[in-house]
Amino acid sequence: MIFFNEGEFMRCENLFCVYWINDNCSLDEIYLDIQGSCQSCIYVDINENDLESYRRNHFKKYEGINL
């Protein structure tokens, strides 16, 4: 377990974690496994249809290609 002092934040790159806020973890303590992966992460549930639609829209926006 890793504890943080008040005002300290753990940098987090997992945008799909419910604790992610502006590239930081909002928890006061986290658990890491032997490989350093966060065991406290809870993933945001995104249904496949919404995810596919989002990917297509962004692909079109950035690549100018219709799928």
C-alpha positions, 0 to 999 in steps of 0.5 A: 500500500502506498499512502500520500500526504495531503496535497500530494498526488500519484500521477495516473495515465489510465483515463478509464479509471474512475479515480482518474482526474487530470492525469492524477489519481484521486485516492489517498492510498493505492495498492500496486502489484509486483509489476507496479500496476494499480490494483485499486483501479476501477474501470469505467464501463463503456458499452461497445457501441458507444466506444465504436461510435466514438472511435469512428467519429474521431478517426474521421475527424483526424484522418478525413476518412469515412468508414 
